[in-house]
Amino acid sequence: QVRLAESGGGSVQSGGSLRLSCRASAFRGHTMGWFRQRPGEGRVRVGFFNNVGCTEYSEIVRGRFTISKDNADNKLYLQMSALKPEDTGIYYCAATQRGGRCYFHGEGDYNYWGQGTQVTVSS
């Protein structure tokens, strides 16, 4: 069974950094991404990393976040720097077999999701 599990969330002051990790089990796909969700709102795209080395980031992170992947362990990382209070939310990793080109997939294109990890940034 495909399972995704996020870790690394926590509380940090504005301007600080966090690194989130996503462990993927029993998965062979092309694209893995990160999403953020605030209470009462839908998931918004943070960024992705795919099988042809394409990465793209939502403007909401303003170049402050970096996504990388450890292919040997099938783990996805989100390095977050210069964190702002508006970055607060639950962060999810997701995976899909879609890929092969540089395309910023929305949440509807992902069919595997983790349970999320909370990130809280205080001012």
N, CA, C and O of each residue as an XYZ file, in Angstrom:
492
protein
N       0.841     -1.178      0.000
C       0.000      0.000      0.000
C       0.884      1.238      0.000
O       1.887      1.293      0.711
N       0.512      2.227     -0.796
C       1.253      3.473     -0.867
C       0.932      4.311      0.362
O      -0.232      4.550      0.683
N       1.969      4.744      1.031
C       1.801      5.600      2.193
C       2.805      6.743      2.139
O       3.969      6.549      1.791
N       2.338      7.933      2.489
C       3.181      9.109      2.609
C       3.083      9.618      4.036
O       1.992      9.689      4.600
N       4.207      9.969      4.615
C       4.229     10.432      5.991
C       5.148     11.637      6.117
O       6.344     11.552      5.838
N       4.579     12.757      6.539
C       5.349     13.977      6.729
C       5.897     14.057      8.141
O       5.335     13.485      9.075
N       6.994     14.771      8.281
C       7.569     15.042      9.586
C       8.366     16.338      9.507
O       8.645     16.841      8.419
N       8.725     16.867     10.659
C       9.570     18.048     10.714
C       8.852     19.339     11.030
O       9.492     20.383     11.162
N       7.539     19.295     11.154
C       6.806     20.498     11.491
C       7.059     20.927     12.923
O       7.610     20.174     13.726
N       6.651     22.135     13.227
C       6.832     22.661     14.561
C       6.552     24.137     14.600
O       5.964     24.699     13.675
N       6.976     24.762     15.676
C       6.793     26.192     15.871
C       8.122     26.907     15.749
O       9.141     26.447     16.264
N       8.099     28.030     15.066
C       9.318     28.798     14.846
C       8.967     30.278     14.789
O       7.854     30.644     14.409
N       9.896     31.110     15.160
C       9.686     32.548     15.071
C       9.857     33.037     13.642
O      10.544     32.416     12.832
N       9.228     34.144     13.355
C       9.367     34.761     12.048
C      10.844     34.947     11.698
O      11.639     35.404     12.519
N      11.187     34.586     10.470
C      12.566     34.662     10.027
C      13.347     33.383     10.211
O      14.467     33.264      9.715
N      12.777     32.428     10.915
C      13.447     31.167     11.171
C      13.317     30.188     10.022
O      12.809     30.518      8.951
N      13.790     28.973     10.272
C      13.808     27.944      9.242
C      13.291     26.625      9.787
O      13.385     26.350     10.984
N      12.749     25.820      8.896
C      12.339     24.459      9.190
C      12.598     23.601      7.966
O      12.589     24.095      6.838
N      12.828     22.321      8.190
C      12.938     21.377      7.096
C      11.915     20.273      7.289
O      11.938     19.554      8.288
N      11.029     20.147      6.332
C      10.029     19.100      6.358
C      10.499     17.918      5.523
O      11.186     18.080      4.515
N      10.118     16.736      5.961
C      10.455     15.522      5.235
C       9.190     14.744      4.939
O       8.225     14.789      5.702
N       9.202     14.035      3.831
C       8.088     13.183      3.458
C       8.642     11.828      3.054
O       9.418     11.718      2.105
N       8.239     10.811      3.776
C       8.649      9.449      3.463
C       7.563      8.773      2.642
O       6.394      8.761      3.028
N       7.954      8.216      1.517
C       7.023      7.523      0.637
C       7.334      6.037      0.633
O       8.479      5.633      0.435
N       6.320      5.238      0.849
C       6.463      3.789      0.870
C       5.678      3.171     -0.274
O       4.568      3.600     -0.587
N       6.269      2.156     -0.894
C       5.604      1.384     -1.948
C       5.080      2.278     -3.062
O       3.955      2.103     -3.531
N       5.894      3.231     -3.480
C       5.473      4.168     -4.513
C       6.516      4.273     -5.618
O       7.705      4.449     -5.355
N       6.059      4.165     -6.825
C       6.870      4.432     -8.011
C       6.078      5.391     -8.886
O       5.129      4.997     -9.563
N       6.475      6.634     -8.861
C       5.768      7.647     -9.620
C       6.709      8.661    -10.219
O       7.918      8.446    -10.292
N       6.141      9.762    -10.645
C       6.912     10.763    -11.358
C       7.002     12.114    -10.669
O       7.980     12.840    -10.848
N       5.994     12.453     -9.888
C       5.941     13.781     -9.301
C       5.545     13.722     -7.836
O       4.617     13.007     -7.458
N       6.251     14.475     -7.028
C       5.885     14.659     -5.639
C       5.864     16.154     -5.351
O       6.708     16.907     -5.837
N       4.897     16.565     -4.561
C       4.738     17.977     -4.291
C       4.374     18.265     -2.855
O       4.077     17.364     -2.070
N       4.403     19.543     -2.532
C       4.024     20.038     -1.222
C       2.858     21.006     -1.350
O       2.806     21.822     -2.271
N       1.924     20.901     -0.414
C       0.767     21.781     -0.347
C       0.637     22.335      1.062
O       1.132     21.745      2.022
N      -0.033     23.469      1.175
C      -0.329     24.072      2.461
C      -1.827     24.270      2.593
O      -2.502     24.629      1.628
N      -2.340     24.038      3.781
C      -3.754     24.246      4.025
C      -3.958     24.964      5.350
O      -3.399     24.577      6.377
N      -4.766     26.012      5.310
C      -5.151     26.735      6.505
C      -6.587     26.364      6.853
O      -7.339     25.933      5.979
N      -6.982     26.527      8.123
C      -8.337     26.151      8.534
C      -9.407     26.818      7.682
O      -9.364     28.023      7.435
N     -10.361     26.020      7.241
C     -11.457     26.531      6.448
C     -11.123     26.816      5.004
O     -11.964     27.328      4.265
N      -9.915     26.497      4.586
C      -9.496     26.764      3.225
C      -9.025     25.483      2.547
O      -8.729     24.486      3.206
N      -8.964     25.529      1.239
C      -8.457     24.405      0.500
C      -6.942     24.376      0.478
O      -6.274     25.309      0.922
N      -6.424     23.296     -0.043
C      -4.982     23.173     -0.161
C      -4.465     24.070     -1.283
O      -5.058     24.144     -2.359
N      -3.360     24.743     -1.015
C      -2.712     25.575     -2.021
C      -1.340     24.997     -2.329
O      -0.676     24.424     -1.466
N      -0.940     25.159     -3.564
C       0.320     24.595     -4.001
C       1.504     25.344     -3.417
O       1.516     26.574     -3.361
N       2.493     24.588     -2.987
C       3.755     25.151     -2.544
C       4.823     24.944     -3.612
O       5.518     25.886     -3.993
N       4.951     23.724     -4.089
C       5.919     23.420     -5.123
C       5.979     21.931     -5.390
O       5.288     21.145     -4.741
N       6.812     21.546     -6.350
C       6.934     20.136     -6.697
C       8.320     19.819     -7.216
O       9.104     20.709     -7.546
N       8.600     18.540     -7.278
C       9.816     17.995     -7.858
C       9.396     16.777     -8.655
O       8.685     15.916     -8.136
N       9.829     16.684     -9.932
C       9.371     15.564    -10.732
C      10.514     14.758    -11.331
O      11.689     15.035    -11.089
N      10.138     13.749    -12.123
C      11.095     12.754    -12.592
C      12.063     13.261    -13.653
O      13.065     12.600    -13.928
N      11.793     14.404    -14.251
C      12.723     14.964    -15.230
C      13.478     16.148    -14.647
O      14.057     16.949    -15.380
N      13.467     16.253    -13.333
C      14.245     17.274    -12.670
C      13.634     18.649    -12.682
O      14.320     19.641    -12.436
N      12.368     18.719    -12.960
C      11.685     20.003    -12.986
C      11.164     20.356    -11.604
O      10.569     19.522    -10.922
N      11.387     21.571    -11.205
C      10.831     22.095     -9.972
C      10.155     23.422    -10.246
O      10.568     24.178    -11.125
N       9.120     23.693     -9.488
C       8.446     24.966     -9.598
C       7.845     25.298     -8.244
O       7.451     24.412     -7.486
N       7.783     26.590     -7.955
C       7.314     27.045     -6.663
C       6.209     28.065     -6.823
O       6.222     28.886     -7.741
N       5.260     27.998     -5.918
C       4.206     28.991     -5.887
C       4.776     30.344     -5.472
O       5.749     30.423     -4.722
N       4.155     31.397     -5.973
C       4.624     32.737     -5.630
C       4.482     33.032     -4.149
O       5.132     33.948     -3.644
N       3.659     32.289     -3.447
C       3.459     32.563     -2.032
C       4.719     32.314     -1.208
O       4.848     32.847     -0.107
N       5.649     31.511     -1.727
C       6.871     31.253     -0.968
C       7.995     32.195     -1.369
O       9.023     32.257     -0.694
N       7.814     32.914     -2.440
C       8.718     33.980     -2.876
C      10.197     33.585     -2.879
O      11.057     34.355     -2.452
N      10.479     32.376     -3.365
C      11.841     31.912     -3.479
C      12.503     31.530     -2.173
O      13.710     31.293     -2.140
N      11.739     31.465     -1.098
C      12.295     31.160      0.215
C      12.366     29.673      0.521
O      13.063     29.261      1.448
N      11.648     28.863     -0.256
C      11.588     27.429     -0.004
C      12.322     26.676     -1.103
O      12.383     27.124     -2.248
N      12.874     25.532     -0.739
C      13.566     24.682     -1.695
C      13.105     23.243     -1.521
O      13.084     22.719     -0.408
N      12.738     22.613     -2.624
C      12.317     21.219     -2.611
C      13.425     20.352     -3.195
O      14.011     20.684     -4.225
N      13.699     19.255     -2.536
C      14.667     18.295     -3.035
C      14.147     16.892     -2.780
O      13.226     16.692     -1.987
N      14.743     15.925     -3.458
C      14.296     14.546     -3.328
C      15.480     13.612     -3.205
O      16.475     13.752     -3.915
N      15.364     12.664     -2.305
C      16.332     11.594     -2.157
C      15.734     10.383     -2.855
O      14.869      9.702     -2.305
N      16.200     10.121     -4.070
C      15.611      9.048     -4.856
C      15.887      7.661     -4.277
O      15.076      6.747     -4.428
N      17.024      7.512     -3.620
C      17.363      6.215     -3.050
C      16.370      5.810     -1.968
O      15.961      4.651     -1.892
N      15.987      6.762     -1.139
C      15.063      6.492     -0.047
C      13.639      6.925     -0.363
O      12.734      6.746      0.452
N      13.443      7.493     -1.542
C      12.137      7.986     -1.960
C      11.552      8.954     -0.929
O      10.407      8.817     -0.497
N      12.360      9.919     -0.558
C      11.937     10.950      0.379
C      11.940     12.309     -0.298
O      12.800     12.603     -1.129
N      10.986     13.119      0.061
C      10.879     14.479     -0.434
C      11.106     15.444      0.720
O      10.604     15.231      1.824
N      11.860     16.500      0.462
C      12.177     17.473      1.493
C      11.689     18.853      1.092
O      11.649     19.197     -0.089
N      11.323     19.628      2.085
C      10.975     21.022      1.886
C      11.770     21.843      2.885
O      11.479     21.840      4.081
N      12.771     22.543      2.385
C      13.565     23.434      3.216
C      12.919     24.813      3.195
O      12.821     25.444      2.142
N      12.484     25.271      4.345
C      11.792     26.541      4.460
C      12.665     27.521      5.217
O      13.102     27.241      6.334
N      12.917     28.660      4.613
C      13.737     29.693      5.214
C      12.977     31.012      5.210
O      11.989     31.179      4.495
N      13.458     31.941      6.021
C      12.839     33.261      6.116
C      11.330     33.142      6.303
O      10.548     33.810      5.626
N      10.946     32.288      7.225
C       9.527     32.004      7.424
C       8.767     33.229      7.917
O       9.283     34.045      8.681
N       7.536     33.330      7.459
C       6.645     34.416      7.814
C       5.395     33.847      8.469
O       5.059     32.685      8.245
N       4.700     34.648      9.276
C       3.467     34.154      9.900
C       2.460     33.616      8.891
O       1.730     32.674      9.199
N       2.405     34.187      7.703
C       1.467     33.714      6.700
C       1.816     32.342      6.146
O       1.014     31.745      5.428
N       3.006     31.831      6.467
C       3.373     30.474      6.075
C       2.739     29.426      6.985
O       2.815     28.231      6.697
N       2.125     29.854      8.062
C       1.504     28.944      9.014
C       0.426     28.100      8.345
O      -0.363     28.606      7.548
N       0.398     26.831      8.669
C      -0.613     25.945      8.136
C      -0.181     24.497      8.258
O       0.895     24.191      8.773
N      -1.032     23.623      7.778
C      -0.692     22.212      7.706
C      -0.071     21.948      6.342
O      -0.641     22.294      5.307
N       1.085     21.340      6.357
C       1.799     21.052      5.121
C       1.664     19.573      4.778
O       1.947     18.700      5.598
N       1.229     19.315      3.562
C       1.031     17.970      3.065
C       2.005     17.668      1.936
O       2.311     18.534      1.117
N       2.480     16.454      1.901
C       3.161     15.988      0.707
C       2.199     15.116     -0.077
O       1.295     14.500      0.487
N       2.403     15.072     -1.371
C       1.519     14.324     -2.248
C       2.327     13.726     -3.387
O       3.423     14.190     -3.698
N       1.777     12.699     -3.999
C       2.466     12.019     -5.086
C       1.489     11.644     -6.183
O       0.309     11.401     -5.930
N       1.999     11.600     -7.408
C       1.201     11.218     -8.554
C       2.083     10.559     -9.601
O       3.280     10.834     -9.685
N       1.486      9.697    -10.389
C       2.207      9.090    -11.500
C       2.347     10.042    -12.688
O       3.109      9.772    -13.616
N       1.622     11.140    -12.660
C       1.756     12.129    -13.713
C       3.135     12.754    -13.683
O       3.701     12.989    -12.615
N       3.667     13.020    -14.853
C       4.988     13.614    -14.934
C       5.545     13.533    -16.335
O       4.805     13.349    -17.301
N       6.859     13.672    -16.441
C       7.516     13.605    -17.730
C       7.699     14.951    -18.410
O       8.414     15.054    -19.407
N       7.062     15.974    -17.881
C       7.222     17.324    -18.388
C       7.071     18.307    -17.232
O       6.614     17.944    -16.148
N       7.451     19.520    -17.473
C       7.373     20.527    -16.428
C       5.968     21.116    -16.407
O       5.599     21.930    -17.253
N       5.206     20.684    -15.427
C       3.827     21.135    -15.306
C       3.458     21.208    -13.834
O       3.692     20.263    -13.081
N       2.886     22.320    -13.430
C       2.527     22.552    -12.039
C       1.138     21.968    -11.787
O       0.124     22.646    -11.958
N       1.111     20.714    -11.383
C      -0.145     20.032    -11.140
C      -0.882     20.602     -9.930
O      -0.271     20.988     -8.934
N      -2.198     20.644    -10.042
C      -3.031     21.006     -8.916
C      -3.343     19.790     -8.065
O      -2.990     18.662     -8.411
N      -4.011     20.035     -6.946
C      -4.258     18.939     -6.014
C      -5.083     17.821     -6.631
O      -4.949     16.664     -6.231
N      -5.931     18.143     -7.595
C      -6.752     17.127     -8.230
C      -5.969     16.098     -9.025
O      -6.489     15.024     -9.327
N      -4.741     16.406     -9.365
C      -3.912     15.486    -10.127
C      -3.125     14.532     -9.243
O      -2.505     13.592     -9.742
N      -3.143     14.760     -7.957
C      -2.424     13.902     -7.021
C      -3.371     12.871     -6.428
O      -4.495     13.198     -6.046
N      -2.924     11.643     -6.355
C      -3.777     10.585     -5.841
C      -3.262      9.945     -4.560
O      -3.903      9.040     -4.026
N      -2.132     10.390     -4.064
C      -1.611      9.906     -2.786
C      -1.243     11.101     -1.929
O      -0.606     12.044     -2.399
N      -1.647     11.054     -0.670
C      -1.449     12.166      0.252
C      -0.999     11.685      1.616
O      -1.408     10.623      2.086
N      -0.147     12.488      2.246
C       0.178     12.255      3.632
C      -0.879     12.869      4.526
O      -1.844     13.465      4.048
N      -0.691     12.720      5.829
C      -1.657     13.240      6.786
C      -1.349     14.666      7.222
O      -2.155     15.286      7.917
N      -0.206     15.191      6.828
C       0.128     16.568      7.103
C       0.948     16.753      8.360
O       0.910     15.931      9.276
N       1.687     17.845      8.389
C       2.447     18.239      9.565
C       2.255     19.736      9.787
O       2.313     20.526      8.845
N       2.028     20.113     11.030
C       1.703     21.499     11.356
C       2.952     22.361     11.421
O       3.948     21.999     12.047
N       2.878     23.508     10.762
C       3.920     24.519     10.834
C       3.297     25.796     11.372
O       2.314     26.296     10.825
N       3.868     26.317     12.438
C       3.367     27.541     13.037
C       4.502     28.549     13.124
O       5.546     28.275     13.716
N       4.292     29.710     12.533
C       5.292     30.766     12.535
C       4.733     31.946     13.318
O       3.699     32.505     12.956
N       5.409     32.315     14.372
C       4.964     33.412     15.212
C       5.691     34.692     14.845
O       6.839     34.667     14.402
N       5.010     35.803     15.035
C       5.587     37.091     14.720
C       6.465     37.595     15.850
O       7.037     38.680     15.751
